[in-house]
Amino acid sequence: MKIILSIVLLSLSIFAADQAPMISLSVSAIEEPAQFVKTINIVIILALFALAPTLLLMVTSFTRLIIVFSLLRQAMGLQQTPPSQIIISLSLILTIFIMEPYAQRSWDNAIVPYMEETITYQEAFAKGIKPFKEFMIKNTRESDLALFYRIKKEKNPKNIDDVALTLLMPAFIVSELKTAFEIGFLIFLPFLVIDIIVASILMSLGMMMLPPVMISLPIKLIFFIVIDGWTLIIGNLAQSFK
């Protein structure tokens, strides 16, 4: 719950207006331009609530985890095992585990003081998004961040507070995709070797009609069990985040 609230706080901060609008269910004619602006702000906030799951993919470890698990399933030659629901659930659980310290900092430093009315919502936005920005910057390649700064022709930031979220989030996603593919390549190698060995043996025995996958799949499974593959992959994935 803290992670979800922190993500919502992050989404609101991207399009924060000068004053936080108060949501009212009453219907009345707009008499002043300021009322129209508040109505637009409410619509934007409701839209951002709907986009919260997408932001979960953009600012957390979820992207790297689900891609690596999907590549692992393909490397082993398993089409629908484990099912996609299991992979998504496992990725979500590990995302909560990895992001919990950052969400806790956002909760303690921003949301709790704001609910206690000790800080303004502008200060809550700044303090709430800072832990997530630190996480993204730590796991974003400098070249990827520089790419989007060059595309938008922006000046280089002086510190973490100067890094714009609209530039940091796409750079973070690109870096996560690169890292996930690199990990996936390393996962593919041992299973590829098994496939080559099995195919070579069957070819030398003249068993051309026998699909190599029927022999290599159980070998891959027992190999994965012997090396305790889930522990190795999950442990190294969790430690791969800086």
Order of alpha helices (4+ residues) and beta strands (2+ residues): alpha-alpha-alpha-alpha-alpha-alpha-alpha-alpha-alpha-alpha-alpha
